[in-house]
Amino acid sequence: MLNSEFMRDIRVATVQFQPVPGDKAHNLGRIRHFVTEAARSRVELIAFPEMCLTGYWHVRKLSRAAFHELAEPVPGGQCTRELLELSREHGMTIGAGLLERGSDGVYNSYVVAMPDGKWAVHRKLHVFEHPDIRAGDRYTVFDTPHGCRLGVLICYDNNIVENARATALLGAEVLLAPHQTGGCNSVSPRGMKPIDPAVWARRDEDPAACEAELCGPKGRGWLMRWLPSRAHDNGMFLVFSNGIGPDDNEIRTGNAMVLDPYGEIIAETRALGDDMVVADLDASILPTSSGRRWLRARRPELYGSLAQPTGQEQETRRVRFGE
């Protein structure tokens, strides 16, 4: 489906912060802090990073029992209940990532709590974080009380161009793109590489060197190869949130940003620590954006091959780690 009516203007915020592994109370405290700050700026929608409530990269080392213990149900778990309460208190839609304990296993999920008491959850489609983790099997697009239709894709989900297109075709006007990325040791010789820990350790003494490391090809430079195209080609605003700083044996690169439907950055941060940026989304540019025109020009009768296996498909963790 494609909407015939478009969203209204909305003020959004996106956050980068460094979660403490396994410490939900601390991580919820950081979310409360930023939600309170955003409320002072009359923000209606705020995005936090992937798995920011539970911590991220350490989970691959957890035992099966510890991994399942860290997860919690949605919406009955403590984290979702607190997000819903914060949302109601501030009249703000809040998205944050966690491990979800479903009836059939554990998922890397992103909860979106809305001030009218409704909620949505996206289960990551392309997973590799733990041997026991399960992959989601559906797209997540829904209406909010703020007059906009949201879609969610978590981290690696955004790398697959079909996922962004499918989300746009379901009517998403704003795409939430929570990540824990940058500083990964890509198998590609021209892909991401680890951030130099010595440069990060000296970020206070030499912030320019650290910013160059995080904003170069290991972080922001890599994002700029493809992230703007997800917004531009599909006519969506894109709200990118990310971790920042050490994450087990990797260093996340932050660069939280908001992009318009032309792929232009309208707000971003290059802070070397926890930070938030606020942006006003001008809904008037959405209907005439290039991506929206291209969606209307599609010829679906030609695209049957997109849904046919090529025989070269691999499970995501094999692609991610080059196995």
N, C-alpha and C positions, 0 to 999 in steps of 0.2 A: 504494500500500500504506500502511496505517496499522499501527503496532506495537501488538500486544496486550500486550506487556510494556514497561515503561518503564525509563528510565535510572536509574542510581544517583546519589547525590550526587557532585558533582565540583567541584574548585576550579579556577577559570579566571583568566586575566589578559588584559588588553587594553592595547595600547601606542599612544601617539601619538608620532611623532618626525619630524624634518625630514631627509629623505634628501638626500645630495649628488648632484646630477645626474650620472649616468654613472659614479659612483665606487662600484662594487660592493664593493670591499675595505672602504671606510669604512662602508658601509651594513651589510655583514655584521658588522662590528665592533660596531655599535650593537645588532644583533640578539643577538650573543653576550652583550653586557653585560646586556641585559634578561632573557634566558633564565637567565643565572647568578643574577640577582637573584630571578627568579621561583622558581627551584629552592630557594632558601633559605626561601621561603614555602610549599614543597610544592605548587606549582602543577602541574597535570597537562595543561592545555591553554592555549596562549597564542596570541593573534592579533596580527599586525602589519598595517600599512596596505597598500592597493593599490599595486602597483609600487614598493614601498619599497626594493627591491634595486637597481633601475635608475634611480630618479628618474622623475618623472611628466610634468609639464606642458611641460618643455623638449622632449620627444620630438616634438611636433608640428612643430617647426622643423628637425628633423634631415633631412639628405638621405636618399634611399632607401638608399644604401649604409651610412650611419652607423646608420640605424634597424635594419637587418638585422644589423649587426655587434654592436649592443648586446644583441640577443636571444640566447638560448642554449637548447639542447634540454632537455627534461625527460623522464626523470630524469638524463640523462647529463651535464648541464652542471655547472659548478663550484658554483653557488649551491645547486642541489638536493642535490648530494652533501654539501655542508657542513651544510645543514639536516638531512639524514638522520643525519649524524654527531652533531650537537648533540642531536637527538631521542633517539638511542640512549644517549648519554652521560648525559643527565639524566632519562630515562624520561618524556619530555614530548612531547606532540603540538604541533607548531609550524606555524603558517600564515603565509605571507609572499608578497607579490606581486612579479611580475617580467614581463619580456617573454619569451615562449616562442617559440622557433624550431621550428615544426612542419614536417611534411613538405610541407605545402601553403601555408605562409606564416607570418606572425608574429601572435601572439595576446597580448592583455592577460590574463595568467593568474595564478592563485593556487594555490601549491603547499602542500599539507598533508603534512608529514613525520611519520611515526609511529614510536614506539620499537621496534616489532617489525620495522622495515625496510620496511613497506608505505608507500605514498604515494598521494595523490589529487591531481588538478589540475582546477580549474574555469577554463574559458575564458569571459571576459566576453561576455555575450549582446548588449549594447547598447554599441557602441564608436564612438569619434569622435576618438581621440587622434592619429592619423596617417593620411594618405591610403592607406597600404599595409596598415593593420591589418585583420585578419579577425575576424569575429564568431563566437563559439561557437554551437553548435546543440543543446546538451543541458543538462539539469540535473545537478547534482552532489550526491549524497547517499550516505553511506557510513558503515559502522560503524568504531569506533575501539577500541583495546585498553582503554579506560577505562570501558567500559560505557555509552557514549552514541552516538547516531547523529547525525552532523553533516551539515548542508547548507551550501553556500557560494553567496552572491550578491555580485558585485562592484559597488559604488557604484551607478551608474545602474540596474543590474539590480533593485535594491531599490525603485526608484521605481515599477516596474510591479507592480501588486497581484497580477496573475496569477502572476508568478514566485514570490512568497512562498507563495501558496496551493499551487502545483504542488510546491514543495519540501516543504511540510508533508505533502502527500498521499503523497509518497514516503517518509515516515516520519521526517523530520528532527525531532529534539528540541531541538537547539541550532543556531541559524543564525549562521554567521560572516559579518559584513557589513563587509569592509574597504573603506575609502573614501579618496579625496583630494577633499575637498569643503569647502564654506563659502567665502565670499568670491568666489563666481563671479558674473559679470555676467549675471544671468538676464534674458531678454527680457520676462518677466512683470513688470508694475509692482509686484506684491506679492511677487515672488520674491526670491532672494538678490541682494545687491549687493556690490561690492568693499569690502574692509576698507580703512579709511583708513591709508595707509602711515605717515603722521606719528604716528598713535596707536600703531601697532606699534613704531616706532622709539623711542618714549618709554616702552615697557612697564616698564622698570626704574624710571624716575622716577615714573610714574603708572600703577601696575598696575591700579588700580580702573577707570580709563578704558578700558584695553585689554581687561580682562575683560568690561566692559559691551559693547564693540564685538564681541568674539568670541562672546559669549553672547546677543546680541540677535538681531534678525531676519535678520542676515547669516550667522549660524552656528547656534548651539544653538537659538535660537527657531524657525528654519526646520525643523530636525530634529524638534522637538517637535510640529510640525503633522502629521507622518506616521509617523516611525520607530516610536513606541510601538505604533501600530496594526498594524504588520507582526508584532510579537510577540503582541499581544493577540488579534487576529482569527484567528490560526493556531495558537495554543497552543504557541509555541516560546520558549525562552530566546534572546536575541539579544545577540551580542557585537560591538559596534561599535568599530572602530579607524579612525584617521584621521591624516592629516598635520597638521603644525602649523608655522606660520610661512611665510616667503616661498617660493613655488613658481613660478619664472619671474616672470610679471607678476601673479600672484595671491597672496593670503595665505590659507593654510589655517587653519581655526579649531579644530582639536583636538577637545576634549570627548569623549575616549574614554570609553565607558560600557558597562555590562552591564545588560540589562533582563530582567525575569522574564516568564513567560507571560501575565501580566496587563498588560503594558506598563509596569510600574513600574520605575523606575531603582533598582537595588540597589547600584551603585557607579559613580562617575564622577570625572573630574578636570577642573578648570578651570585647570590650570597653563598658564602662558604660555611653554611650551617642552616639551622631551621629558619624557614621564612615563608611568607604568604604574599601573593599578589592578587590584586582586585582589578576586574575589568568590566566595562559595560558592553553588553552585546547589543548591537544595533540591528534589530530584526529586519529593517527595511532593505538591507543588502542581501538577504537570503533568497528571495524569489528570483532575482535576476543574476545570481551567481553562476559562474561557468558550470560548476558541477550540477546544479539544478537543471540547467538547460540540457546538459549532456544526459542526465537521467531520463529526461523526456524524449530524447532522440534515440534511445536504445532500440535495438531490434532483437527481442528475446528469442525469436525463432532461429536465430543464428548461433545461439549460445549453448546448445545441447552438449557440446564437448566439454564444457566447464564442469559438468556433473558426472563425467565419465572417468573412472580410474585410468591412470596411465600405466600402472604397474611399477611406477617409481616412488610411490608414496611410502613414507617412513613414519614411525611413531615419533612424536615430537622430541622425546629425550634423545633419540638417536641423532636427530638433526642438530639439536642444541649442543651436544657434546661430541659430535663427529664420530660416533661409534661405528 
